[in-house]
Amino acid sequence: MPTSSAAASSSSRSSRPRRARSAAPAAGAASTAAAVPADSAVSAVAPVTDSAPATDSAAAPALGFAELGVPAPLVASLAERGITAPFPIQAATLPDTLAGRDVLGRGRTGSGKTIAFGLPLVARLARGPRAGASRPRGLVLAPTRELANQIADTLTPLAKAVGLRVSVVFGGVSQGPQVSALKGGVDILVACPGRLEDLLGQRALTLDAVEVAVLDEADHMADLGFLPGVRRILDRTPQGGQRMLFSATLDNGVDVLVKRYLSSPVTHSVDPASSPVSALTHHVFEVADVEAKRSVVEALASGTGRRLLFLRTKHQARQMARRLTESGIPAADLHGNLSQNARERNLAAFSSGEVRVMVATDIAARGIHVDDVDLVVHVDPPTEHKAYLHRSGRTARAGAGGDVVTLMLPEQRSDVATLLRLAKIRATPQRVRPTDEAVTALVGEVAARVAPADAPSGAARKPEPSAASGGGRRKGRPASGVGSTVGGRSTATRTTAQPGSRTSAPGSRGGAGGGAGAGKGGPSGAPNGRRRGQRTAAQGPAGESRGHGTRGSDVPGGAPRGGQGAGRGGQGAGRGGQGAGRGGQGAGRGGQGQRSAQGPSRRSGRAPVSYSTSSSSIVPMTQR
């Protein structure tokens, strides 16, 4: 490590003796720490050096949780889950966070940040009284529902070990159960900013008892535009409480949060966003065209390990998942168009191994920790290098290895080259086909194909056609057959119109379609007449709307929507008879008038259409 870095670390620890580095750090910790260049740890904290002394986490000792000061019940809870050695971000931050200091943690997702802030949060609250109704004592803000659920799942066993209760609130689901849980008393509340602000506005809870506030993935909250809401929420918490902020970067206003809400924070930097993970192997595959791309994607998805495929849009992700399932590779989708229940179900299917392939948009690029993801495929290369690193970080988590494949078309060469340069990734593009060794080596053992009907419930499927859909035709508009218009529902005939004409031959879409029926309005000036909604008329049976005449009559010359009595008006045609609103004398959308096309069709861009009645007198109408 350069001398300047060691000096910075030493100055920030001047109040405590420096422990000797352990000679045998945990394997996961060593591989992760080795991925961070020494100069990255120094430069990463430059924006906040005035208010936050920088500490290089590589200098943190590799001690056990108990040696770091974690209470025994929490150490035992971690051991029950097989967690016995801290990761670098945990070893670096715990001495400060357990002492009650404000901390700024810098690091990639998957570096162990949830336990890093969860242990001091639970340890501090365990020493105080239990929370009252709707008055949580600990608050964790997260940008997405998935991340909020994941944090709650990690904190719950720790909280249970010391008798605390954890609850989570986010949008997209009913707020009733969330409010009920708050009324029952919640010690630690994990929340997304949007739903939390809604509940605060409804006075469903207060934040005046919050002792510890944590912001996780603060840079992602900035990307999503949540920072104004985050500021309003933090303004409601007591100023003297402990605050911890974890973020991969300090841009887009995150540095403002640090300076405004953290008091003399200590900064620990592990795996900054600008540093790629050394345990990752990056591949760039060029494919000839879109069809070749689909074939390579199907090949890469056909292995027995977990694969995570990223696409740019929700529609593409849904279609890709369905296509893979149809081809015998069960795949789940994860994107913003899914309901919360569907997102949780699909993520659970992928996490449990029920489904081996997940097709996602960038909604899954942060905060979703699924163990043992062997391969990440950028089916659509991202537009930003940080998105590339966050997507790629779904594999090789916590010191494990993994492979990342970027697929590109020939016209994307320049964009991908720029993307990799900014991400500080070195990978040589190679032209591939599905059967090439470069592809088959990543596939490994090929899984048996599964018939779509036998695919697990979490797999994406095309929706079943509805029997009531009528083959996709518009309701009430069958393709053929003469029907009637009774009670406002028509079954009109449909025949081919003459070229250049709005009208059809005898037996057209409309017939004597109103007749003596009721309409949307009676004659203008008639007693009790209305412009809209009149359900009976002078000559029509009471209670029938839009007339009861048949549509599809034989009318020489044809009418635009029918023959005798057709059109949308009655006596005095057009859309009204005798100056009526949308109905003629007793007519609905048709009466005894005829709507005819004189001359070429208006739809063909030539002569306009005029309207006349079948009576001997002609009522002049304004041409439309």
C-alpha positions as CSV (number, residue, x, y, z in Angstrom):
1,M,0.0,0.0,0.0
2,P,1.3,3.5,-0.8
3,T,2.6,5.5,2.1
4,S,-0.1,8.2,1.7
5,S,-2.9,5.6,2.2
6,A,-1.3,4.3,5.4
7,A,-0.9,7.8,6.7
8,A,-4.6,8.6,6.1
9,S,-5.6,5.4,7.8
10,S,-3.3,6.0,10.8
11,S,-4.6,9.6,11.3
12,S,-8.2,8.5,11.4
13,R,-7.3,6.0,14.2
14,S,-5.1,8.2,16.3
15,S,-7.4,7.8,19.3
16,R,-7.0,3.9,19.3
17,P,-4.0,1.6,19.2
18,R,-3.5,-0.1,15.9
19,R,-4.0,-3.9,16.1
20,A,-1.6,-6.2,14.2
21,R,-3.0,-7.7,11.0
22,S,-3.9,-11.3,11.3
23,A,-1.6,-13.6,9.3
24,A,-4.4,-15.8,8.1
25,P,-7.5,-13.8,7.1
26,A,-10.7,-15.5,6.0
27,A,-10.6,-16.8,2.5
28,G,-13.6,-14.8,1.4
29,A,-12.2,-11.6,2.9
30,A,-8.8,-12.1,1.3
31,S,-10.2,-12.5,-2.2
32,T,-12.5,-9.6,-1.9
33,A,-9.9,-7.2,-0.4
34,A,-7.4,-8.2,-3.1
35,A,-9.8,-6.9,-5.7
36,V,-9.4,-3.3,-4.6
37,P,-6.4,-1.4,-5.9
38,A,-4.7,0.5,-3.1
39,D,-5.0,3.9,-4.7
40,S,-8.8,3.3,-5.3
41,A,-9.4,3.3,-1.5
42,V,-7.8,6.7,-1.1
43,S,-9.3,8.5,-4.1
44,A,-12.7,7.1,-3.5
45,V,-13.3,9.2,-0.4
46,A,-11.9,12.5,-1.8
47,P,-15.3,14.3,-2.0
48,V,-15.9,14.1,1.8
49,T,-12.4,14.3,3.3
50,D,-13.2,17.6,4.9
51,S,-15.9,16.1,7.2
52,A,-15.1,12.4,7.1
53,P,-11.7,10.9,7.9
54,A,-10.9,8.2,5.4
55,T,-10.1,4.7,6.6
56,D,-8.7,2.1,4.2
57,S,-10.5,-1.1,5.2
58,A,-7.6,-3.2,3.9
59,A,-5.9,-2.2,7.2
60,A,-8.7,-3.6,9.3
61,P,-7.7,-6.6,11.3
62,A,-9.2,-10.0,10.4
63,L,-10.7,-10.8,13.8
64,G,-13.8,-12.7,14.7
65,F,-17.1,-11.1,15.5
66,A,-16.7,-11.6,19.2
67,E,-13.3,-9.9,19.2
68,L,-14.8,-7.0,17.3
69,G,-17.2,-6.4,20.2
70,V,-20.4,-8.1,18.8
71,P,-22.7,-9.3,21.7
72,A,-22.7,-13.0,22.3
73,P,-26.4,-13.7,21.3
74,L,-25.7,-12.1,17.9
75,V,-22.5,-14.0,17.4
76,A,-24.4,-17.2,18.1
77,S,-27.2,-16.2,15.7
78,L,-24.6,-15.7,13.0
79,A,-23.0,-19.0,13.7
80,E,-26.3,-20.8,13.3
81,R,-26.4,-19.5,9.7
82,G,-22.8,-20.5,9.1
83,I,-21.4,-17.0,9.3
84,T,-18.3,-17.2,11.5
85,A,-15.7,-14.8,9.9
86,P,-16.5,-11.1,9.0
87,F,-16.0,-9.7,5.5
88,P,-13.7,-6.7,5.1
89,I,-16.5,-4.1,5.3
90,Q,-17.8,-5.7,8.5
91,A,-14.4,-5.9,10.1
92,A,-13.6,-2.4,9.2
93,T,-16.8,-0.7,10.3
94,L,-17.9,-2.7,13.4
95,P,-15.5,-1.1,15.9
96,D,-16.9,2.4,15.0
97,T,-20.5,1.5,14.5
98,L,-20.7,-0.5,17.8
99,A,-19.2,2.6,19.5
100,G,-22.1,4.7,18.2
101,R,-20.2,6.7,15.6
102,D,-21.6,7.8,12.3
103,V,-20.2,5.8,9.4
104,L,-20.0,6.2,5.7
105,G,-19.5,2.8,4.1
106,R,-18.3,2.6,0.5
107,G,-18.5,-0.7,-1.3
108,R,-20.1,-2.9,-3.9
109,T,-23.4,-4.8,-3.4
110,G,-22.6,-8.2,-2.1
111,S,-19.7,-7.1,0.1
112,G,-21.6,-7.8,3.3
113,K,-23.0,-4.4,4.1
114,T,-26.3,-5.6,5.5
115,I,-24.7,-7.4,8.4
116,A,-22.2,-4.5,8.8
117,F,-25.0,-2.1,9.7
118,G,-27.4,-4.7,11.1
119,L,-25.2,-5.9,14.0
120,P,-24.7,-2.4,15.5
121,L,-28.3,-1.5,14.9
122,V,-29.6,-4.5,16.8
123,A,-26.9,-4.3,19.5
124,R,-27.8,-0.7,20.3
125,L,-31.5,-1.2,20.4
126,A,-31.3,-4.3,22.5
127,R,-29.9,-2.2,25.4
128,G,-33.0,0.1,25.4
129,P,-36.8,-0.2,26.1
130,R,-39.0,-1.9,23.6
131,A,-40.7,0.2,20.9
132,G,-44.2,1.7,21.5
133,A,-47.1,1.5,19.1
134,S,-46.2,3.2,15.7
135,R,-42.9,4.5,17.1
136,P,-40.0,2.5,15.7
137,R,-36.6,2.9,17.3
138,G,-34.5,1.9,14.3
139,L,-35.0,2.9,10.6
140,V,-33.4,1.4,7.5
141,L,-34.2,3.0,4.1
142,A,-33.8,1.0,0.9
143,P,-34.5,2.0,-2.7
144,T,-36.4,-1.1,-3.9
145,R,-39.0,-3.6,-2.5
146,E,-36.7,-6.5,-3.2
147,L,-33.8,-5.0,-1.3
148,A,-36.1,-4.0,1.6
149,N,-37.3,-7.6,1.9
150,Q,-33.8,-9.0,1.7
151,I,-32.6,-6.6,4.5
152,A,-35.6,-7.6,6.7
153,D,-34.8,-11.3,6.1
154,T,-31.2,-10.7,7.2
155,L,-32.1,-8.6,10.3
156,T,-35.0,-10.8,11.6
157,P,-32.9,-13.6,13.0
158,L,-30.5,-11.1,14.7
159,A,-33.4,-9.2,16.2
160,K,-35.2,-12.3,17.3
161,A,-32.1,-13.4,19.2
162,V,-32.5,-10.4,21.5
163,G,-36.2,-10.0,21.6
164,L,-36.7,-7.3,19.0
165,R,-39.3,-7.1,16.2
166,V,-38.7,-6.2,12.6
167,S,-41.2,-5.0,10.0
168,V,-41.0,-3.9,6.4
169,V,-43.1,-1.4,4.5
170,F,-43.1,-0.7,0.7
171,G,-45.6,0.2,-2.0
172,G,-47.3,-2.1,-4.5
173,V,-49.2,-4.0,-1.8
174,S,-52.0,-3.2,0.7
175,Q,-50.9,-1.0,3.5
176,G,-53.4,-2.5,6.0
177,P,-51.1,-5.3,7.3
178,Q,-48.2,-2.8,7.4
179,V,-50.2,-0.4,9.6
180,S,-51.4,-3.2,11.8
181,A,-47.8,-4.3,12.4
182,L,-46.7,-0.8,13.3
183,K,-49.5,-0.4,15.8
184,G,-48.4,-3.6,17.4
185,G,-44.9,-2.1,18.1
186,V,-41.9,-2.4,15.8
187,D,-38.4,-2.0,17.0
188,I,-36.7,-1.9,13.5
189,L,-38.5,-0.6,10.5
190,V,-37.2,-1.4,7.0
191,A,-38.9,0.9,4.5
192,C,-38.9,2.3,0.9
193,P,-39.1,6.1,0.9
194,G,-42.4,6.3,-1.1
195,R,-44.6,4.2,1.1
196,L,-43.0,5.5,4.3
197,E,-43.9,9.1,3.3
198,D,-47.4,8.0,2.6
199,L,-47.8,6.5,6.0
200,L,-46.2,9.5,7.7
201,G,-48.7,11.8,5.8
202,Q,-51.5,9.6,7.2
203,R,-50.0,9.8,10.7
204,A,-49.8,6.0,10.8
205,L,-46.4,6.4,12.6
206,T,-43.9,8.9,13.9
207,L,-40.1,8.9,13.7
208,D,-39.4,10.9,16.9
209,A,-38.1,7.8,18.7
210,V,-35.6,6.7,16.0
211,E,-32.2,6.1,17.6
212,V,-30.4,4.6,14.6
213,A,-31.1,5.5,11.0
214,V,-29.5,3.7,8.1
215,L,-29.4,4.5,4.4
216,D,-28.6,1.5,2.2
217,E,-27.8,1.9,-1.5
218,A,-28.0,5.7,-1.2
219,D,-26.6,6.2,-4.7
220,H,-29.4,4.0,-6.2
221,M,-31.9,6.1,-4.3
222,A,-30.4,9.1,-6.0
223,D,-30.7,7.5,-9.4
224,L,-34.4,6.8,-8.8
225,G,-35.0,10.4,-7.6
226,F,-35.7,9.5,-4.0
227,L,-33.3,11.9,-2.3
228,P,-35.9,14.7,-1.7
229,G,-38.1,12.2,0.1
230,V,-35.1,10.8,2.0
231,R,-34.3,14.3,3.2
232,R,-37.8,14.9,4.4
233,I,-37.8,11.6,6.2
234,L,-34.4,12.2,7.9
235,D,-35.6,15.6,9.0
236,R,-38.3,13.9,11.1
237,T,-35.7,11.8,13.0
238,P,-33.9,13.1,16.1
239,Q,-30.7,14.9,15.4
240,G,-28.7,13.2,18.1
241,G,-29.2,9.7,16.8
242,Q,-26.6,7.5,15.1
243,R,-26.6,7.5,11.3
244,M,-25.0,5.1,8.9
245,L,-24.9,5.6,5.1
246,F,-23.8,2.9,2.6
247,S,-23.3,3.8,-1.0
248,A,-21.1,2.6,-3.9
249,T,-20.6,6.2,-5.1
250,L,-21.0,9.7,-3.8
251,D,-22.4,11.4,-6.9
252,N,-25.9,12.7,-7.7
253,G,-26.3,14.4,-4.4
254,V,-25.3,11.6,-2.0
255,D,-22.3,13.7,-0.8
256,V,-24.9,16.4,0.2
257,L,-26.6,13.8,2.4
258,V,-23.3,12.9,4.0
259,K,-22.5,16.5,4.9
260,R,-26.0,17.3,6.1
261,Y,-27.0,14.3,8.2
262,L,-23.8,12.5,9.3
263,S,-21.8,14.0,12.2
264,S,-18.0,13.6,11.8
265,P,-18.4,10.3,10.1
266,V,-15.6,7.8,9.6
267,T,-15.4,6.6,6.0
268,H,-14.6,3.0,5.2
269,S,-14.0,2.1,1.5
270,V,-14.2,-1.5,0.3
271,D,-14.7,-2.5,-3.3
272,P,-15.7,0.9,-4.7
273,A,-18.0,0.9,-7.7
274,S,-15.1,1.9,-10.0
275,S,-13.2,-1.3,-9.2
276,P,-14.1,-4.5,-11.0
277,V,-13.9,-7.8,-9.0
278,S,-10.8,-9.8,-9.7
279,A,-12.8,-13.1,-9.2
280,L,-14.9,-12.3,-12.3
281,T,-14.0,-13.5,-15.8
282,H,-15.4,-11.2,-18.5
283,H,-16.2,-12.4,-22.0
284,V,-17.5,-10.4,-25.0
285,F,-19.2,-12.4,-27.7
286,E,-20.1,-10.9,-31.1
287,V,-23.0,-12.5,-32.9
288,A,-23.9,-12.1,-36.6
289,D,-27.5,-11.0,-36.1
290,V,-30.6,-11.1,-33.8
291,E,-31.4,-14.7,-34.7
292,A,-27.8,-15.8,-33.9
293,K,-28.0,-13.9,-30.7
294,R,-31.2,-15.7,-29.6
295,S,-29.5,-19.1,-30.3
296,V,-26.4,-18.2,-28.2
297,V,-28.7,-17.0,-25.4
298,E,-30.6,-20.3,-25.4
299,A,-27.3,-22.2,-25.4
300,L,-25.9,-20.1,-22.4
301,A,-29.1,-20.6,-20.5
302,S,-29.2,-24.4,-21.0
303,G,-26.7,-25.3,-18.2
304,T,-27.4,-26.8,-14.8
305,G,-26.2,-23.8,-12.9
306,R,-28.0,-20.6,-12.1
307,R,-27.9,-18.0,-14.9
308,L,-29.0,-14.4,-14.7
309,L,-29.8,-12.7,-18.1
310,F,-30.2,-8.9,-18.3
311,L,-32.3,-7.1,-20.9
312,R,-33.0,-3.5,-21.4
313,T,-36.8,-3.4,-21.4
314,K,-39.6,-5.0,-19.5
315,H,-41.3,-6.3,-22.7
316,Q,-38.1,-7.9,-23.9
317,A,-37.4,-9.6,-20.5
318,R,-40.9,-11.0,-20.5
319,Q,-40.7,-12.3,-24.0
320,M,-37.3,-13.8,-23.5
321,A,-38.4,-15.7,-20.4
322,R,-41.5,-17.1,-22.2
323,R,-39.4,-18.1,-25.2
324,L,-36.9,-20.0,-23.0
325,T,-39.7,-21.8,-21.2
326,E,-41.3,-22.8,-24.4
327,S,-38.0,-24.2,-25.6
328,G,-37.7,-26.4,-22.6
329,I,-35.6,-24.1,-20.3
330,P,-37.8,-22.9,-17.5
331,A,-37.1,-19.3,-16.9
332,A,-38.6,-16.7,-14.5
333,D,-38.8,-13.0,-15.3
334,L,-38.2,-10.0,-12.9
335,H,-39.2,-6.5,-13.9
336,G,-41.3,-3.5,-12.9
337,N,-44.5,-4.6,-14.6
338,L,-45.0,-7.5,-12.3
339,S,-47.1,-7.3,-9.1
340,Q,-45.2,-7.5,-5.8
341,N,-46.5,-11.0,-5.2
342,A,-45.3,-12.1,-8.6
343,R,-41.9,-10.6,-8.1
344,E,-41.5,-12.3,-4.8
345,R,-42.7,-15.6,-6.2
346,N,-40.4,-15.5,-9.1
347,L,-37.4,-14.4,-7.1
348,A,-38.1,-17.2,-4.6
349,A,-38.3,-19.8,-7.4
350,F,-34.9,-18.6,-8.6
351,S,-33.4,-18.5,-5.2
352,S,-34.6,-22.0,-4.3
353,G,-33.3,-23.5,-7.5
354,E,-36.8,-24.4,-8.7
355,V,-36.0,-22.2,-11.7
356,R,-32.4,-22.0,-12.8
357,V,-32.7,-19.0,-15.2
358,M,-33.8,-15.5,-14.3
359,V,-34.4,-12.9,-17.0
360,A,-34.4,-9.4,-15.6
361,T,-34.2,-5.7,-16.2
362,D,-32.0,-3.5,-14.1
363,I,-34.5,-3.8,-11.3
364,A,-32.4,-6.8,-10.2
365,A,-29.0,-5.2,-10.7
366,R,-28.8,-3.9,-7.1
367,G,-29.3,-5.4,-3.8
368,I,-30.6,-8.8,-4.8
369,H,-28.4,-11.5,-3.3
370,V,-29.0,-14.9,-4.7
371,D,-26.2,-17.4,-3.9
372,D,-24.2,-19.3,-6.4
373,V,-25.1,-17.5,-9.6
374,D,-22.5,-18.9,-12.0
375,L,-23.1,-16.8,-15.0
376,V,-24.4,-13.3,-15.8
377,V,-25.3,-12.5,-19.4
378,H,-25.7,-9.0,-20.7
379,V,-28.1,-9.9,-23.5
380,D,-28.5,-6.2,-24.1
381,P,-25.4,-4.3,-23.1
382,P,-26.2,-1.5,-20.6
383,T,-25.8,2.1,-21.6
384,E,-23.7,3.1,-18.5
385,H,-20.6,1.5,-17.1
386,K,-21.9,1.6,-13.5
387,A,-24.9,-0.4,-14.6
388,Y,-22.5,-2.9,-16.1
389,L,-20.6,-3.3,-12.8
390,H,-23.8,-3.6,-10.8
391,R,-25.3,-6.2,-13.1
392,S,-22.1,-8.2,-13.1
393,G,-21.9,-8.0,-9.3
394,R,-24.8,-10.5,-9.1
395,T,-22.1,-13.2,-9.5
396,A,-18.8,-13.5,-7.7
397,R,-20.4,-12.3,-4.5
398,A,-18.6,-12.4,-1.2
399,G,-15.4,-13.7,-2.6
400,A,-16.9,-16.4,-4.9
401,G,-16.0,-16.6,-8.6
402,G,-18.1,-16.2,-11.7
403,D,-18.3,-15.4,-15.4
404,V,-19.9,-12.4,-17.2
405,V,-20.8,-12.5,-20.9
406,T,-21.7,-9.4,-23.0
407,L,-23.4,-10.1,-26.3
408,M,-23.0,-7.6,-29.0
409,L,-24.1,-7.1,-32.6
410,P,-21.6,-5.8,-35.2
411,E,-23.1,-2.3,-35.0
412,Q,-22.6,-2.2,-31.2
413,R,-18.8,-2.6,-31.3
414,S,-18.0,1.0,-30.6
415,D,-20.6,1.3,-27.7
416,V,-19.3,-1.8,-26.0
417,A,-15.7,-0.8,-26.4
418,T,-16.5,2.5,-24.6
419,L,-18.5,0.7,-22.0
420,L,-15.7,-1.6,-21.1
421,R,-13.1,1.1,-21.1
422,L,-15.1,3.2,-18.6
423,A,-15.7,0.1,-16.5
424,K,-12.0,-0.7,-16.5
425,I,-12.6,-4.1,-18.0
426,R,-10.2,-5.8,-20.4
427,A,-11.9,-8.4,-22.7
428,T,-11.2,-9.3,-26.3
429,P,-14.3,-9.7,-28.4
430,Q,-14.7,-12.9,-30.3
431,R,-17.2,-14.1,-33.0
432,V,-19.1,-17.0,-31.8
433,R,-21.9,-19.5,-32.7
434,P,-23.9,-21.6,-30.2
435,T,-21.7,-24.7,-30.8
436,D,-18.3,-23.0,-30.4
437,E,-16.0,-24.1,-27.6
438,A,-16.1,-20.6,-26.0
439,V,-19.8,-21.0,-25.5
440,T,-20.0,-24.6,-24.5
441,A,-17.2,-24.1,-21.9
442,L,-19.5,-21.6,-20.1
443,V,-22.5,-23.8,-20.4
444,G,-20.9,-26.8,-18.7
445,E,-23.3,-29.7,-18.1
446,V,-26.4,-29.3,-20.1
447,A,-29.7,-29.7,-18.2
448,A,-32.5,-31.9,-19.4
449,R,-35.2,-30.0,-21.3
450,V,-38.6,-29.7,-19.6
451,A,-41.9,-29.7,-21.4
452,P,-43.6,-26.3,-21.1
453,A,-46.6,-28.0,-19.5
454,D,-44.4,-29.5,-16.8
455,A,-42.4,-26.3,-16.1
456,P,-42.4,-25.1,-12.4
457,S,-45.0,-22.6,-11.4
458,G,-42.4,-19.8,-11.2
459,A,-41.6,-20.1,-14.9
460,A,-42.8,-17.5,-17.4
461,R,-45.6,-18.7,-19.7
462,K,-47.7,-17.2,-22.4
463,P,-51.2,-16.3,-21.1
464,E,-53.9,-18.9,-22.0
465,P,-56.4,-17.6,-24.6
466,S,-59.7,-16.6,-23.1
467,A,-62.7,-18.6,-24.3
468,A,-64.9,-15.5,-24.1
469,S,-62.6,-13.4,-26.3
470,G,-64.4,-14.4,-29.5
471,G,-61.1,-15.1,-31.3
472,G,-59.9,-11.6,-30.7
473,R,-62.7,-9.8,-32.5
474,R,-64.2,-6.7,-31.1
475,K,-67.1,-7.3,-28.7
476,G,-70.4,-7.1,-30.4
477,R,-68.8,-7.0,-33.9
478,P,-68.9,-10.5,-35.3
479,A,-67.4,-11.1,-38.8
480,S,-70.5,-12.3,-40.4
481,G,-74.2,-13.0,-40.0
482,V,-77.3,-10.7,-39.7
483,G,-78.1,-9.8,-36.2
484,S,-80.2,-7.3,-34.4
485,T,-79.7,-4.3,-32.1
486,V,-81.7,-4.9,-29.0
487,G,-80.9,-3.3,-25.7
488,G,-77.9,-1.5,-27.1
489,R,-76.0,-4.6,-28.2
490,S,-75.6,-5.2,-31.9
491,T,-74.7,-8.2,-33.9
492,A,-74.1,-6.5,-37.3
493,T,-73.1,-8.2,-40.5
494,R,-69.8,-7.5,-42.0
495,T,-69.2,-7.6,-45.8
496,T,-66.7,-6.2,-48.0
497,A,-67.3,-2.6,-49.1
498,Q,-67.0,-1.4,-52.6
499,P,-63.6,0.3,-53.4
500,G,-63.5,3.9,-52.4
501,S,-66.7,3.8,-50.6
502,R,-67.7,4.0,-46.9
503,T,-70.8,2.0,-47.7
504,S,-71.2,-1.7,-48.2
505,A,-73.4,-3.7,-50.3
506,P,-76.9,-4.7,-49.1
507,G,-76.5,-6.5,-45.8
508,S,-73.7,-4.2,-44.6
509,R,-72.4,-3.6,-41.1
510,G,-75.5,-1.6,-40.3
511,G,-79.1,-2.2,-41.3
512,A,-82.3,-0.7,-40.1
513,G,-80.4,-0.1,-37.0
514,G,-82.6,2.1,-34.9
515,G,-86.1,2.0,-36.0
516,A,-88.6,2.9,-33.4
517,G,-86.3,2.4,-30.5
518,A,-84.9,4.4,-27.7
519,G,-81.8,6.5,-28.0
520,K,-79.2,8.7,-26.4
521,G,-81.5,11.6,-26.9
522,G,-84.9,12.6,-28.1
523,P,-86.0,15.4,-30.5
524,S,-84.6,18.8,-29.7
525,G,-87.2,20.8,-27.8
526,A,-89.3,17.7,-27.1
527,P,-90.9,17.5,-23.7
528,N,-88.5,16.1,-21.1
529,G,-86.0,15.5,-23.9
530,R,-82.4,15.2,-23.0
531,R,-79.2,15.4,-25.0
532,R,-77.9,12.2,-23.5
533,G,-79.2,9.2,-21.8
534,Q,-82.9,9.2,-22.7
535,R,-83.8,5.6,-22.6
536,T,-87.3,5.8,-24.1
537,A,-88.6,7.7,-27.1
538,A,-91.9,8.8,-28.7
539,Q,-92.0,5.8,-31.1
540,G,-89.9,3.3,-29.3
541,P,-90.7,0.6,-26.8
542,A,-89.9,1.8,-23.3
543,G,-86.6,0.6,-21.7
544,E,-84.7,-0.3,-24.9
545,S,-81.6,1.7,-25.7
546,R,-80.3,2.3,-29.2
547,G,-83.4,0.9,-30.9
548,H,-84.5,-2.5,-31.6
549,G,-84.4,-2.6,-35.4
550,T,-82.3,-5.2,-37.2
551,R,-79.0,-4.2,-38.7
552,G,-78.1,-5.5,-42.2
553,S,-81.2,-4.8,-44.2
554,D,-81.3,-4.9,-48.0
555,V,-81.1,-1.2,-49.0
556,P,-80.3,-0.3,-52.6
557,G,-77.4,2.1,-52.8
558,G,-76.1,1.1,-49.4
559,A,-75.6,3.3,-46.4
560,P,-72.4,4.0,-44.5
561,R,-73.4,1.9,-41.5
562,G,-76.5,0.3,-42.9
563,G,-79.6,0.8,-44.9
564,Q,-83.1,1.8,-44.1
565,G,-83.3,3.3,-40.7
566,A,-79.6,3.0,-40.3
567,G,-76.8,5.5,-39.5
568,R,-76.4,7.2,-36.2
569,G,-79.5,9.4,-36.5
570,G,-83.2,9.1,-37.0
571,Q,-85.6,11.3,-38.9
572,G,-83.4,14.1,-40.0
573,A,-80.2,11.9,-40.2
574,G,-76.6,12.5,-39.1
575,R,-76.2,12.1,-35.4
576,G,-79.5,13.5,-34.6
577,G,-83.0,13.7,-36.0
578,Q,-85.0,17.0,-36.0
579,G,-82.1,18.8,-34.4
580,A,-81.8,16.3,-31.6
581,G,-78.6,15.6,-29.7
582,R,-77.4,12.1,-30.6
583,G,-80.8,10.6,-31.3
584,G,-83.6,11.3,-33.7
585,Q,-87.3,11.0,-33.1
586,G,-87.3,7.9,-31.1
587,A,-83.9,6.8,-32.5
588,G,-80.9,5.6,-30.7
589,R,-77.8,5.6,-32.9
590,G,-80.1,5.0,-35.8
591,G,-83.7,5.8,-36.5
592,Q,-85.8,5.9,-39.6
593,G,-83.2,7.9,-41.4
594,Q,-80.7,6.7,-43.8
595,R,-77.0,7.7,-43.8
596,S,-75.6,7.6,-47.3
597,A,-72.4,8.4,-49.0
598,Q,-72.8,10.7,-51.9
599,G,-69.7,10.6,-54.0
600,P,-66.3,9.1,-53.2
601,S,-65.4,8.2,-49.6
602,R,-64.1,10.7,-47.2
603,R,-61.8,8.1,-45.9
604,S,-60.1,7.9,-49.2
605,G,-59.3,11.6,-49.0
606,R,-61.6,12.8,-51.7
607,A,-65.2,14.2,-51.4
608,P,-66.8,14.7,-48.0
609,V,-69.8,12.8,-46.8
610,S,-73.3,14.3,-46.6
611,Y,-76.3,12.9,-44.8
612,S,-80.0,12.6,-45.9
613,T,-83.1,10.9,-44.8
614,S,-85.3,8.4,-46.5
615,S,-88.3,10.8,-46.3
616,S,-89.3,13.0,-49.2
617,S,-88.0,16.1,-47.5
618,I,-84.3,16.7,-47.3
619,V,-82.9,18.1,-44.1
620,P,-79.7,20.0,-44.8
621,M,-76.8,18.9,-42.6
622,T,-73.4,20.5,-41.9
623,Q,-70.7,18.5,-43.8
624,R,-68.1,17.1,-41.5
